[in-house]
């Protein structure tokens, strides 16, 4: 969280990969699977989370709920509602002040009351954030304190829990449990997989999004701990891509011939139904059976990134659902066909950074 950056800067350069200070965020960074927010980021909105989801593949949000036994983060209710509307998993965290088991239980009870009032769903994660210098100096002696908090939020609220702290201070996390650890290399790359035996690695506090003001903490998730346990309709879980299938074979190649006669140009202004939706290959995608050529479509070959689509049914301010009507965004709704496949009646279009997407030529002609 935001405080851990200031804490480590005052403690000196104690992280092996260059410190938790200013991170250089660039194109080749680890995944942005989860973003955590608090009053430091201001009140977040559903369109902001939708943008992060569609353009960065964000799957989960962790919002600050409380601190000690008297501080309640005023942005938590709105952040939880916005994350739900955006169709991403929502979790919470509590900034711990105590160094005793009794104190941790009292803080956990307070955190549960606030989380329930804010609308955090039962089964979500309510993590304990341990980063005060007087706590970190205790090392493993903090483990019973952290465990007491985790056990109490489960007993009192039905929430799952884990410990968030810096990678250098992981000894405060209960032994035998997976944690959520922070360490910010100066130049993080996608090849880095720090702490990959834990639930998550928070690799930056400097992630920026065009949809939002300021900087954000971003984490890569190594398991489904932060994307499980709540409403299964919130988002569709990851789907393993199947063997590529272009389209159903067809003996009718008249659509391909019409495209060729038109200089391979196409337009696709009409709306179409979302028949399937999933997070695959690092992005949210939709499939329309007609455009894909059938129900055995491949996410790798036929999936259309949601970032290319406008939602006609509910606008771009809420999560796209199966059954919604969508259409190609301006810039993607016209262009040139790059490749044909007569055997499958396929028309392939290179959609910028998303690569080649295959469409059934007949269906594309009708759009």
Residue pairs with C-beta under 8 A, 6 or more apart in sequence:
1 36
1 38
1 64
1 93
1 95
1 129
1 131
1 164
1 217
2 38
2 40
2 205
2 217
3 95
3 131
4 20
4 131
4 165
4 166
4 182
4 205
5 20
5 21
5 184
5 205
7 131
7 132
7 133
7 166
8 14
8 15
8 19
8 20
8 21
8 166
8 168
9 19
9 20
9 21
11 133
13 19
14 168
15 166
15 167
15 168
15 183
15 184
17 183
17 185
17 186
17 194
18 184
18 185
18 186
18 187
19 184
19 186
20 166
20 182
20 183
20 184
20 205
21 184
21 186
22 186
22 206
23 184
23 185
23 186
23 187
23 188
23 203
23 204
23 205
23 206
24 186
24 187
24 188
24 206
25 188
25 204
25 206
25 207
25 208
26 187
28 189
28 190
29 188
29 189
29 190
29 203
29 204
30 188
30 189
30 190
30 192
30 193
30 201
30 203
30 218
30 220
31 57
31 190
31 220
31 221
31 282
32 52
32 56
32 57
32 58
32 207
32 218
32 220
33 57
33 58
33 59
33 60
33 200
33 219
33 220
33 221
33 226
34 58
34 59
34 60
34 61
34 62
34 91
34 200
34 218
34 219
34 220
34 221
34 226
35 52
35 58
35 60
35 61
35 62
35 207
35 216
35 217
35 218
35 219
36 61
36 62
36 63
36 64
36 93
36 202
36 216
36 217
36 219
37 44
37 61
37 62
37 63
37 64
37 75
37 79
37 216
37 217
38 63
38 64
38 73
38 75
39 64
39 73
39 74
39 75
40 214
41 75
41 212
41 214
41 216
42 75
42 213
42 214
43 75
43 78
43 79
44 61
44 63
44 75
44 78
44 79
44 82
44 83
44 212
45 78
45 82
46 81
46 82
46 83
46 85
46 86
46 317
46 318
47 86
47 211
47 316
47 317
48 82
48 209
48 211
48 212
49 58
49 61
49 82
49 83
49 85
49 86
49 88
50 86
50 87
50 316
50 317
50 318
50 319
51 209
51 210
51 211
51 212
52 58
52 209
52 211
52 212
53 59
53 86
53 87
53 88
53 284
53 306
53 319
54 283
54 284
54 305
54 306
54 307
55 209
55 210
55 307
56 209
57 279
57 282
57 283
57 284
58 88
59 88
59 89
59 221
59 226
59 227
59 235
59 279
60 88
60 89
60 90
60 91
60 221
60 226
60 227
61 79
61 83
61 88
61 89
61 90
61 91
62 90
62 91
62 92
62 93
62 125
62 127
62 226
63 73
63 75
63 76
63 79
63 80
63 83
63 90
63 91
63 92
63 93
64 73
64 75
64 76
64 92
64 93
64 94
64 95
64 129
65 72
65 73
65 76
65 92
65 93
65 94
65 111
65 114
65 115
65 118
65 120
65 126
66 72
66 73
66 76
66 94
66 95
66 107
66 110
66 111
66 114
66 115
67 73
67 94
67 95
67 97
68 95
68 97
68 98
68 107
68 110
69 97
69 106
69 107
69 110
70 110
71 95
72 114
76 92
76 114
76 115
76 118
76 120
77 117
77 118
77 119
79 90
80 90
80 92
80 118
80 119
80 120
81 119
83 89
83 90
84 90
84 119
84 234
85 317
85 318
85 319
86 318
86 319
87 234
87 235
87 318
87 319
87 320
87 321
88 234
88 235
88 319
89 124
89 226
89 227
89 228
89 230
89 234
89 235
90 120
90 121
90 124
90 230
90 234
91 120
91 124
91 125
91 126
91 127
91 226
92 111
92 115
92 118
92 120
92 124
92 125
92 126
92 127
92 159
93 125
93 126
93 127
93 128
93 129
93 164
94 107
94 108
94 111
94 126
94 127
94 128
94 129
94 149
94 153
95 129
95 131
96 104
96 107
96 128
96 129
96 130
96 132
96 135
96 145
96 146
96 149
97 103
97 107
97 132
98 104
98 106
98 107
98 145
99 134
99 135
99 138
99 142
99 145
100 145
101 144
101 145
101 148
103 145
104 128
104 145
104 146
104 148
104 149
104 152
105 148
105 149
105 152
107 149
108 128
108 148
108 149
108 150
108 152
108 153
108 156
109 152
109 156
111 126
111 149
111 153
112 126
112 152
112 153
112 156
112 157
112 159
115 126
115 157
115 159
116 157
120 126
120 159
121 230
121 231
122 157
122 158
122 159
122 230
123 158
123 159
123 160
123 228
123 229
123 230
124 159
124 160
124 229
124 230
125 159
125 160
125 161
125 162
125 225
125 226
125 229
126 153
126 157
126 159
126 160
126 161
127 161
127 162
127 163
127 164
127 180
128 146
128 149
128 150
128 153
128 161
128 162
128 163
128 164
129 164
129 165
130 136
130 142
130 146
130 163
130 164
130 165
130 169
130 172
130 173
131 164
131 165
131 166
131 169
135 142
135 145
135 172
136 142
136 165
136 166
136 169
136 172
138 172
139 169
139 171
139 172
140 171
140 172
140 175
142 171
142 172
143 171
143 172
143 173
143 174
143 175
146 163
146 172
146 173
146 174
147 174
147 177
149 161
150 161
150 162
150 163
150 174
150 177
153 159
153 161
154 160
154 161
160 225
160 229
162 173
162 177
162 178
162 179
162 180
162 199
162 225
163 172
163 173
163 174
163 177
163 179
163 180
164 179
164 180
164 181
164 182
164 202
165 172
165 173
165 179
165 181
165 182
166 181
166 182
166 183
167 181
167 182
167 183
167 194
167 195
167 201
168 183
170 179
170 181
173 179
173 181
178 197
178 198
178 199
178 223
178 225
179 195
179 198
179 199
180 198
180 199
180 200
180 201
180 202
180 219
181 194
181 195
181 198
181 200
181 201
181 202
182 201
182 202
182 217
183 194
183 195
183 201
183 202
183 203
184 202
184 203
184 204
184 205
184 206
185 192
185 194
185 203
188 203
188 204
192 203
193 201
193 220
193 222
194 201
194 203
195 201
195 222
196 222
197 222
198 222
199 221
199 222
199 223
199 225
199 226
200 219
200 220
200 221
200 222
200 225
200 226
201 219
201 220
201 222
202 217
202 218
202 219
203 218
203 219
203 220
204 217
204 218
205 215
205 216
205 217
206 215
207 215
207 216
207 217
207 218
208 214
208 215
208 216
209 216
221 227
224 237
227 235
227 237
235 279
235 319
236 277
236 278
236 279
237 278
237 279
238 278
238 279
238 280
239 278
239 279
239 280
239 299
241 280
241 281
241 298
241 299
241 300
242 298
242 299
242 300
243 298
244 298
244 300
244 301
245 293
245 294
245 296
245 297
245 298
245 301
245 302
246 293
246 298
246 301
246 302
246 341
246 344
246 346
246 358
247 292
247 293
247 294
247 302
247 341
247 344
247 345
247 346
247 358
247 359
247 360
247 361
248 293
248 294
248 296
248 344
248 345
248 360
249 343
249 344
249 345
250 344
250 345
250 360
250 362
252 345
252 362
253 342
253 345
253 361
255 345
255 347
255 361
255 362
255 364
255 365
256 340
256 342
256 345
256 347
256 361
258 365
259 265
259 266
259 337
259 340
259 347
259 361
259 365
260 340
263 336
264 336
264 337
264 338
265 334
265 335
265 336
265 337
266 334
266 335
266 336
266 337
266 347
266 349
266 364
266 365
267 333
267 334
267 367
268 327
268 328
268 332
268 333
268 334
268 364
268 367
269 327
269 328
269 333
269 334
269 367
270 327
270 366
270 367
271 312
271 325
271 326
271 327
272 288
272 290
272 291
272 325
272 326
272 327
272 367
273 288
273 323
273 324
273 325
273 326
274 286
274 287
274 288
274 320
274 321
274 322
274 323
274 324
274 325
274 326
275 286
275 287
275 288
275 289
275 295
275 322
276 286
276 287
276 297
276 322
277 284
277 285
277 286
277 287
277 306
277 320
277 321
277 322
278 284
278 285
278 299
278 303
279 285
280 299
280 300
280 303
281 299
281 300
281 303
283 305
283 306
283 307
283 354
284 305
284 306
284 307
284 320
285 299
285 303
285 304
285 305
285 306
286 303
286 304
286 306
286 309
286 320
286 326
287 297
287 299
287 302
287 303
287 304
288 304
288 363
289 295
289 297
290 360
290 363
291 302
291 304
291 359
291 360
291 363
291 364
291 367
292 298
292 302
292 358
292 359
292 360
293 302
293 344
293 345
293 346
293 358
293 359
293 360
293 363
297 303
301 356
301 357
301 358
302 357
302 358
302 359
303 357
304 357
305 351
305 354
306 320
307 354
308 328
308 329
308 332
308 351
308 354
309 320
309 326
309 327
309 328
309 329
310 316
310 326
310 327
310 328
310 329
311 318
311 320
311 324
311 325
311 326
312 324
312 325
312 326
312 327
313 323
313 324
313 325
313 326
314 320
314 324
320 326
327 333
332 351
335 349
336 349
337 347
337 348
337 349
338 348
338 349
338 350
338 356
339 347
339 348
339 356
340 346
340 347
340 348
340 361
341 348
341 358
344 358
345 360
345 361
345 362
346 358
346 359
346 360
346 361
347 358
347 359
347 360
347 361
347 364
348 356
348 357
348 358
348 359
349 356
349 357
349 359
350 356
351 357
